[in-house]
Amino acid sequence: MAKQVFPTKGNLIAMKKSHNLAKTGYELMDRKRNILTREMMSLLDDVRLLRDEITTAYQRAYFALQQANMSLGVINDIVEVVPIDQGLHVTYRSVMGVEIPKLKYEHTAFELTYGLARGNSKLDYAYRCFYEVKLLTVTLAEIDNAVYRLANAIRKAQKRANALKNIVIPDFEYNIKFIADALEEKEREEFSRQKVIKLKKDKERLNS
């Protein structure tokens, strides 16, 4: 039950104003939730396809690496000459106040970074497979992070919308009715009191 407030016209006006603000807040929060949900749903199909694709790519890459290890022995020394990739940059775009990351990857063309004398065709194939995995991972990381942020924002918006709809707004409506009923009862009592006073005065005037 909502906490009752003192029944005055000033409180009634203030309560109605707060009630209207709460309803506007609920409508905005509900709109935000719907927009974020549509944005997330547009990404989910891409996530599913990418996950299937990257799973296949990883399986192919690790099998190729296994074959390279079998033909050359453990290739840790060759792996160490692969340069660290510095081409990844992050920017953000805002969707209803939610910062969604946008990954910009300035990748260089595929190029073997070890001497040909140290490798063979199996190693070259494994290297190319992991190069493709890297490109897919960048794309998946961007979309996965976006979906996570959107889902978290949707959950918060849903929670706030529910609080407004199920708690805040009903409390205001209860208090508005309580104040309005109390003021109406007070006006009836005042009317009756004034009527009794008038009848009494009229009776005294007739008897004088």
LUMVOGU-213174 format. One record per residue: x, y, z of N, C-alpha, C, CB in turn; residue in one letter. Coordinates in steps of 0.02 Angstrom, whole numbers, padded with zeros to 5 digits, always signed. Each point is the difference from the previous one (the first is absolute). Glycine has a CB too. Layout:
BEGIN
XYZXYZXYZXYZA/...
***
This chain:
BEGIN
+00042-00060+00000-00042+00060+00000+00044+00062+00000-00092-00062+00061M/+00072+00113-00100+00039+00061-00005-00005+00040+00065-00019+00003-00123A/+00070+00033+00138+00001+00043+00059-00046+00060-00013+00118-00036+00030K/-00165+00046+00016-00047+00055-00008+00033+00067+00015-00095-00077+00029Q/+00072+00128-00064+00027+00067+00011-00057+00044+00027+00086-00014-00094V/-00067+00072+00121-00050+00045+00028-00045+00026-00055+00079+00032+00093F/-00146-00039-00085-00046+00018-00054-00011+00075-00008-00056-00109+00020P/+00098+00141-00059-00008+00071-00016-00002+00008-00076+00059+00035+00107T/-00086+00022-00130-00003+00013-00072+00071+00005-00029-00110+00059+00015K/+00155-00030+00024+00070+00005-00024+00031-00068-00010+00011+00108+00060G/-00022-00153-00013+00026-00068-00007-00033-00037-00058+00023-00003+00123N/-00087+00017-00135-00036-00032-00055+00030+00022-00067-00105-00006+00069L/+00118+00071-00076+00030+00026-00061+00070-00030-00011-00065+00107+00013I/+00105-00108+00041+00067-00028-00004-00002-00074-00017+00040+00085+00083A/-00087-00121-00054-00005-00072-00012-00020-00014-00072-00030-00017+00120M/-00016+00056-00147-00021-00009-00070+00058+00014-00048-00118+00031+00031K/+00158+00020-00014+00058+00017-00042+00051-00057+00001-00018+00122+00023K/+00031-00149+00037+00047-00056+00006-00026-00062-00036+00040+00046+00110S/-00106-00055-00106-00031-00057-00034+00009+00004-00075-00084-00008+00092H/+00074+00068-00120+00009+00010-00072+00073-00011-00020-00096+00081-00001N/+00142-00058+00043+00071-00010-00014+00018-00074+00001+00026+00113+00049L/-00054-00149-00001+00014-00072+00004-00027-00037-00061-00004+00008+00126A/-00056+00012-00150-00028-00032-00059+00042+00015-00062-00114+00009+00050K/+00139+00054-00054+00044+00017-00056+00065-00039+00004-00050+00115-00005T/+00076-00122+00066+00062-00039+00010-00009-00072-00020+00031+00076+00092G/-00089-00105-00076-00013-00069-00018-00004-00007-00076-00062-00018+00107Y/+00028+00064-00141-00006-00003-00072+00069+00005-00034-00114+00051+00008E/+00157-00007+00018+00067+00008-00028+00042-00063+00013-00007+00124+00018L/+00002-00151+00042+00038-00060+00017-00024-00060-00042+00018+00044+00117M/-00083-00048-00128-00027-00054-00040+00022+00007-00073-00099-00008+00077D/+00101+00070-00101+00023+00013-00068+00074-00018-00007-00085+00093-00013R/+00125-00074+00063+00071-00016+00000+00011-00075-00002+00025+00105+00063K/-00063-00141-00022+00006-00073+00002-00016-00031-00068-00031+00002+00122R/-00022+00023-00155-00019-00027-00065+00052+00014-00053-00119+00015+00032N/+00147+00045-00032+00052+00017-00049+00062-00042+00010-00045+00117-00006I/+00066-00125+00069+00059-00040+00015-00012-00073-00018+00031+00079+00092L/-00092-00103-00080-00016-00070-00017+00004-00011-00075-00074-00007+00101T/+00047+00054-00139+00004-00007-00074+00073+00001-00023-00112+00056-00011R/+00152-00012+00042+00071+00004-00018+00035-00066+00015-00001+00124+00023E/-00014-00153+00035+00033-00062+00019-00023-00058-00045+00008+00041+00118M/-00073-00044-00132-00025-00054-00042+00031+00002-00070-00107+00002+00065M/+00122+00059-00089+00031+00005-00066+00071-00028-00001-00069+00101-00021S/+00099-00108+00080+00068-00026+00004+00003-00075+00015+00036+00112+00038L/-00089-00139-00008+00002-00069+00023+00010-00050-00057-00074+00033+00094L/+00042-00021-00150+00009-00045-00057+00072+00000-00023-00118+00019-00035D/+00149+00041+00035+00071+00005-00019+00044-00038+00049-00022+00112-00053D/+00005-00107+00118+00040-00035+00051-00004-00075-00011-00022+00093+00081V/-00038-00119-00093-00007-00073-00010+00040-00023-00061-00114+00005+00053R/+00108+00031-00107+00037-00019-00061+00075+00003+00011-00095+00041-00069L/+00117+00013+00103+00072+00008+00012+00027-00053+00046-00013+00122-00018L/-00026-00140+00069+00022-00051+00047+00009-00067-00036-00059+00059+00094R/+00013-00076-00137+00006-00062-00039+00062+00004-00045-00125-00016+00003D/+00134+00073-00035+00056+00008-00047+00066-00002+00036-00073+00068-00074E/+00077-00034+00133+00064+00003+00035+00016-00067+00033-00018+00123+00020I/-00033-00160+00000+00012-00067+00028+00032-00045-00053-00097+00014+00078T/+00069-00011-00138+00029-00039-00055+00071+00023-00016-00116-00018-00046T/+00126+00084+00046+00066+00027-00016+00052-00020+00051-00056+00097-00056A/+00038-00096+00120+00046-00021+00053+00017-00074-00006-00046+00089+00075Y/-00004-00130-00088+00012-00071-00008+00049-00013-00058-00115-00025+00046Q/+00103+00060-00102+00044-00008-00058+00071+00024+00016-00100+00014-00076R/+00104+00043+00111+00066+00028+00015+00040-00044+00048-00048+00114-00017A/+00016-00140+00068+00037-00042+00048+00019-00068-00030-00061+00057+00093Y/+00018-00082-00137+00019-00061-00035+00060+00012-00045-00120-00040+00004F/+00120+00098-00039+00056+00017-00043+00064+00010+00041-00079+00054-00081A/+00072-00024+00141+00058+00009+00044+00027-00067+00023-00045+00111+00037L/+00000-00157-00023+00021-00067+00021+00039-00034-00056-00100-00008+00075Q/+00076+00016-00136+00034-00029-00057+00069+00031-00010-00111-00024-00053Q/+00115+00091+00063+00065+00034-00007+00049-00023+00054-00059+00100-00050A/+00035-00108+00111+00043-00024+00054+00025-00071-00014-00064+00072+00081N/+00021-00113-00110+00020-00069-00015+00053-00002-00055-00114-00039+00034M/+00110+00086-00079+00048-00001-00056+00065+00036+00015-00097-00005-00077S/+00095+00054+00123+00059+00041+00015+00026-00008+00071-00041+00080-00085L/+00002-00115+00127+00015+00002+00071-00034+00061+00030+00112-00059-00018G/-00106+00068+00083-00032+00057+00033+00029+00064-00028-00019-00067+00105V/-00026+00112-00126+00022+00060-00037-00002+00063+00042-00042-00054-00104I/+00056+00048+00169-00001+00059+00044+00049+00054-00024-00032-00074+00095N/+00091+00054-00117+00050+00049-00021-00024+00040-00061+00090-00075+00045D/-00127+00041-00089-00027+00035-00059-00056+00048+00020+00030-00100-00073I/-00071+00079+00119-00056+00041+00024+00025+00066+00030-00067-00104+00022V/+00125+00101+00011+00026+00059+00034+00020+00056-00048+00039-00075+00089E/-00029+00060-00152+00019+00052-00048-00061+00034-00032+00105-00064-00023V/-00166+00040+00040-00061+00031-00026-00009+00067+00036-00054-00114-00026V/+00049+00170-00010-00004+00065+00032-00067+00010+00035+00076+00046-00087P/-00075-00004+00139-00062+00017+00036-00040+00048-00043+00056-00016+00113I/-00120+00001-00120-00044+00041-00042-00023+00062+00039-00039-00103-00063D/+00054+00163+00037-00019+00063+00032-00054+00037-00038+00116+00007+00045Q/-00151-00041-00088-00047+00035-00045-00071+00008+00025+00068-00043-00088G/-00080+00027+00152-00068+00002+00026-00013+00065+00038+00000-00126+00007L/-00055+00160-00025-00019+00062+00034-00075-00003+00016+00091+00065-00061H/-00109-00034+00118-00069-00003+00023-00031+00070+00001+00027-00101+00069V/-00086+00108-00099-00041+00060+00005-00068-00021+00027+00062+00059-00096T/-00105-00010+00109-00065-00017+00029-00056+00039-00035+00055-00024+00110Y/-00113-00007-00113-00060+00034-00023-00053-00008+00055+00028-00021-00124R/-00071+00070+00129-00050+00000+00054-00068-00020-00026+00065+00089+00060S/-00096-00137-00026-00069-00020-00015-00041+00010+00063+00037-00085-00088V/-00077+00138+00090-00041+00016+00059+00043+00003+00063-00098-00055-00055M/+00157+00086+00048+00043+00008+00058+00046-00059+00015-00086+00073+00045G/+00080-00127-00083+00042-00058+00010+00059+00004-00049-00099-00071+00038V/+00160+00070-00011+00060+00005-00041+00016-00068-00031+00044+00094+00072E/-00050-00099-00138+00012-00062-00036+00069+00005-00034-00125-00019-00019I/+00170-00028+00033+00068+00003-00030-00001-00015-00074+00048-00033+00110P/-00006+00068-00145+00010-00011-00072+00074-00012-00011-00100+00072-00032K/+00118-00132+00010+00070-00018-00009+00022+00015-00072-00011-00089+00089L/+00065+00126-00093+00030+00014-00065+00066-00037-00004-00057+00114-00008K/+00060-00160-00038+00060-00042-00005+00036+00015-00065-00054-00090+00069Y/+00112+00121-00063+00041+00016-00058+00050-00056-00010-00013+00125+00019E/-00012-00179-00047+00044-00058-00008+00040+00004-00064-00081-00068+00065H/+00139+00042-00061+00043-00001-00059-00017-00062-00041+00093+00062+00062T/-00070-00062-00123-00012-00057-00043+00036-00061+00028-00012+00076-00101A/-00016-00134+00086+00030-00062+00025+00071-00007-00026-00113-00054+00004F/+00158+00041+00042+00071-00006-00019+00034-00046+00050+00002+00116-00052E/+00036-00163+00027+00038-00045+00043+00058+00038+00032-00032-00100-00071L/+00040+00093+00137+00050+00039+00035+00061-00041+00021-00092+00074+00041T/+00095-00136-00063+00057-00043+00016+00033-00021-00065-00056-00042+00106Y/+00118+00023-00102+00036-00020-00060-00028-00064-00029+00101+00054+00045G/-00103-00057-00111-00028-00059-00033+00040-00063+00015-00043+00075-00090L/+00107-00066+00104+00042-00058+00014-00020-00033+00066+00093+00053-00065A/-00126-00016+00110-00017-00027+00066-00068-00033+00001+00071+00089+00050R/-00110-00079-00103-00067-00026+00000-00013-00049-00057-00036+00105+00053G/-00028-00120-00062-00021-00041-00057-00073+00018-00016+00080-00094+00032N/-00110+00060-00078-00068+00016-00021-00051-00009+00056+00031-00033-00116S/-00019-00016+00161-00047-00011+00055+00002+00059+00049+00015-00125-00013K/+00044+00150+00026+00006+00058+00044-00031+00062-00032+00105-00049+00050L/-00092+00057-00116-00030+00057-00035-00076-00002+00004+00099+00002-00078D/-00127-00062+00071-00073-00007+00002-00026+00015+00071+00005-00087-00092Y/+00029+00063+00143-00020+00014+00069+00003+00075+00014+00042-00113+00036A/+00010+00145-00061+00008+00072+00011-00059+00038-00032+00126-00013+00002Y/-00144-00007-00063-00056+00032-00034-00066-00013+00037+00062-00012-00110R/-00071-00047+00136-00061-00017+00037-00007+00045+00061+00007-00119-00040C/+00047+00129+00077-00003+00041+00060-00007+00074-00018+00068-00084+00061F/-00044+00103-00119-00010+00069-00024-00075+00012-00011+00115+00001-00055Y/-00149-00049+00025-00072+00005-00011-00038-00001+00067+00013-00056-00113E/+00011+00016+00160-00031-00002+00066+00004+00068+00034+00029-00122+00011V/+00028+00155-00019+00010+00066+00030-00051+00050-00027+00122-00025+00015K/-00134+00025-00079-00048+00046-00030-00070-00013+00026+00072+00008-00102L/-00090-00072+00106-00067-00018+00025-00007+00019+00074-00006-00094-00084L/+00059+00085+00122-00002+00015+00072-00012+00074+00012+00077-00096+00022T/-00046+00138-00062-00010+00072+00006-00074+00018-00010+00118+00021-00040V/-00147-00049-00013-00071+00013-00014-00045-00026+00055+00026-00005-00123T/-00012-00056+00146-00042-00030+00052+00006+00039+00066+00013-00112-00055L/+00048+00134+00071+00011+00038+00062-00042+00064-00001+00116-00047+00010A/-00119+00081-00067-00039+00062-00006-00074-00014+00011+00085+00046-00079E/-00111-00096+00045-00072-00014+00004-00018-00029+00068-00003-00019-00124I/+00045-00026+00150-00013-00030+00065-00003+00052+00055+00057-00104-00039D/-00010+00151+00037+00002+00053+00050-00061+00045-00005+00125-00004-00001N/-00145+00018-00061-00060+00042-00011-00062-00034+00028+00053+00048-00102A/-00060-00113+00090-00058-00037+00025-00001-00001+00076+00001-00072-00104V/+00058+00062+00134+00005-00001+00074-00022+00067+00029+00093-00084-00007Y/-00067+00139-00021-00018+00066+00026-00074+00016-00010+00117+00037-00024R/-00143-00057-00034-00071+00013-00012-00044-00041+00047+00027+00025-00120L/-00008-00088+00130-00040-00043+00044+00000+00027+00071+00027-00099-00073A/+00031+00123+00095+00005+00028+00068-00042+00064+00006+00116-00048+00011N/-00115+00090-00062-00040+00061+00000-00075-00015-00003+00095+00061-00055A/-00113-00112+00017-00071-00020-00005-00024-00025+00068+00015-00030-00121I/+00027-00009+00155-00018-00025+00066-00012+00057+00050+00067-00104-00023R/-00024+00154+00021-00008+00058+00045-00062+00040-00018+00124+00005+00015K/-00135+00005-00080-00059+00038-00022-00064-00037+00019+00066+00049-00095A/-00065-00115+00089-00059-00040+00018-00014+00006+00075+00026-00080-00094Q/+00027+00077+00133-00008+00005+00073-00029+00068+00020+00097-00079+00015K/-00071+00133-00045-00025+00067+00017-00072+00009-00025+00117+00045-00006R/-00131-00070-00054-00069+00006-00026-00049-00038+00044+00046+00011-00117A/-00027-00070+00140-00044-00039+00044-00011+00036+00066+00041-00105-00054N/+00012+00135+00081-00006+00037+00063-00049+00058-00007+00117-00033+00032A/-00111+00069-00088-00045+00056-00012-00072-00023-00009+00094+00063-00052L/-00102-00115+00012-00067-00025-00016-00035-00032+00060+00039-00017-00117K/-00001-00023+00155-00031-00042+00052+00004+00030+00070+00028-00097-00070N/+00017+00146+00081+00008+00027+00067-00011+00076+00002+00081-00092+00025I/-00041+00128-00062-00001+00073+00005-00066+00030-00023+00123+00000-00018V/-00145-00018-00043-00062+00028-00027-00061-00020+00043+00051-00003-00115I/-00059-00061+00134-00056-00017+00044+00001+00037+00067-00001-00112-00053P/+00061+00125+00080+00004+00039+00062-00027+00070-00009+00100-00068+00034D/-00079+00100-00089-00025+00067-00015-00076-00001-00009+00109+00030-00053F/-00135-00079+00017-00072-00005-00011-00038-00010+00065+00022-00047-00114E/+00006+00006+00159-00031-00011+00065-00003+00065+00039+00042-00119+00001Y/+00014+00155+00002+00003+00062+00039-00044+00055-00030+00116-00030+00034N/-00119+00033-00101-00043+00049-00032-00073-00013+00018+00082+00011-00095I/-00102-00074+00092-00070-00018+00018-00012+00015+00075-00002-00089-00090K/+00051+00072+00131-00008+00013+00072-00009+00074+00014+00069-00102+00024F/-00027+00144-00054-00004+00072+00012-00065+00028-00029+00126+00009-00002I/-00143-00029-00059-00061+00024-00032-00062-00018+00041+00056-00009-00112A/-00058-00054+00136-00057-00022+00040-00003+00039+00066+00007-00114-00052D/+00052+00126+00083+00001+00036+00064-00022+00072-00009+00093-00074+00039A/-00070+00106-00094-00021+00069-00013-00074+00004-00015+00115+00025-00043L/-00140-00074+00006-00071+00000-00016-00042-00009+00063+00026-00048-00114E/-00004+00004+00159-00035-00011+00063+00003+00063+00043+00028-00122-00005E/+00030+00155+00004+00007+00063+00038-00047+00053-00027+00119-00028+00024K/-00125+00032-00091-00046+00049-00030-00072-00015+00018+00081+00016-00094E/-00100-00080+00096-00069-00019+00018-00013+00019+00073+00002-00095-00083R/+00047+00082+00125-00008+00018+00071-00007+00076+00008+00066-00102+00033E/-00024+00139-00071-00003+00073+00004-00067+00026-00026+00125+00005-00013E/-00150-00036-00041-00065+00020-00027-00056-00013+00051+00042-00025-00117F/-00039-00034+00148-00051-00017+00050+00004+00048+00059+00004-00121-00035S/+00057+00137+00056+00008+00045+00057-00027+00069-00016+00101-00064+00035R/-00086+00088-00096-00025+00066-00020-00077-00001-00005+00108+00021-00062Q/-00135-00077+00039-00073-00006-00006-00033+00002+00069+00014-00067-00106K/+00017+00033+00155-00027+00000+00068+00003+00070+00030+00035-00120+00015V/+00020+00154-00026+00008+00068+00025-00052+00047-00030+00123-00020+00015I/-00135+00012-00081-00049+00042-00035-00071-00013+00027+00073+00000-00103K/-00089-00065+00112-00066-00016+00027-00009+00028+00070-00001-00104-00069L/+00055+00101+00109-00004+00026+00068-00010+00075+00000+00074-00093+00038K/-00038+00128-00082-00007+00073-00005-00070+00019-00024+00123+00010-00023K/-00148-00048-00026-00067+00014-00025-00053-00010+00054+00037-00035-00115D/-00028-00017+00155-00047-00013+00055+00002+00055+00053+00013-00123-00020K/+00049+00145+00036+00007+00054+00050-00032+00065-00027+00108-00052+00043E/-00100+00064-00108-00029+00062-00028-00077-00003+00002+00101+00013-00075R/-00129-00071+00063-00073-00007+00001-00027+00008+00072+00007-00075-00101L/+00031+00054+00150-00023+00002+00070+00012+00069+00032+00023-00122+00008N/+00016+00163-00040+00016+00067+00030-00056+00050-00014+00123-00023-00013S/
***
